[in-house]
Amino acid sequence: MANRGRYVIDKEKIIKLALDQGMSVNKLCDEAGLSTAVIHINKTHYPSSIKAIADVLGVSVSEIVKE
């Protein structure tokens, strides 16, 4: 249960979505109020972090979470 309540993001999809919108990963994280470690280093994420990223990208959480 080490990852209980945490989810794995699709890093490649998030980066592609950001780049498609002309946004760097640094800018994405800055606008979401998160550290770039959320994208580059962390393996699992809290729902609030994922929602912040999804909101900035204008997508649903389910679009950036791995199944």
C-alpha positions as a printed Julia matrix, in Angstrom:
67×3 Matrix{Float64}:
  0.0    0.0     0.0
  2.96   2.33   -0.44
  1.2    4.21   -3.24
 -2.25   4.35   -1.68
 -4.03   7.48   -2.84
 -1.31   8.29   -5.35
 -1.27   7.82   -9.1
  1.23   7.42  -11.92
  1.18  10.11  -14.59
  1.89   9.69  -18.28
  4.95  11.95  -18.39
  5.4   11.7   -22.15
  1.79  12.69  -22.8
  2.0   15.62  -20.38
  5.17  16.89  -22.02
  3.64  16.52  -25.49
  0.46  18.34  -24.45
  2.5   21.16  -22.96
  4.74  21.48  -26.02
  1.71  21.37  -28.34
  0.41  24.4   -26.44
  3.75  26.2   -26.75
  4.5   25.68  -23.08
  7.69  24.35  -21.52
  7.57  21.87  -18.66
  8.97  24.59  -16.4
  6.15  26.96  -17.4
  3.55  24.22  -16.95
  4.77  23.42  -13.45
  5.05  27.11  -12.56
  1.45  27.75  -13.63
  0.31  24.65  -11.73
  2.18  25.81   -8.62
  4.35  22.68   -8.6
  8.02  21.8    -8.72
  9.39  20.4   -11.97
 10.26  17.3    -9.91
  6.58  16.39  -10.24
  7.15  15.7   -13.93
 10.8   14.69  -14.04
 11.51  12.82  -10.81
  8.48  11.75   -8.81
  7.07   8.34   -9.68
  3.65   8.72   -8.02
  1.53  11.81   -7.44
 -1.26  13.02   -5.24
 -4.61  13.73   -6.95
 -4.29  17.45   -6.2
 -1.0   17.68   -8.12
 -2.42  15.8   -11.08
 -5.54  18.0   -11.1
 -3.39  21.14  -11.08
 -1.46  19.89  -14.13
 -4.67  18.86  -15.93
 -6.27  22.25  -15.24
 -3.33  24.14  -16.73
 -3.34  21.88  -19.78
 -7.13  22.09  -20.13
 -7.58  18.31  -20.09
 -9.22  15.81  -17.78
 -7.2   14.02  -15.12
 -7.96  10.68  -16.79
 -6.13  11.88  -19.92
 -2.78  12.22  -18.1
 -2.91   9.31  -15.66
 -1.6    5.88  -16.59
 -3.98   2.98  -16.05
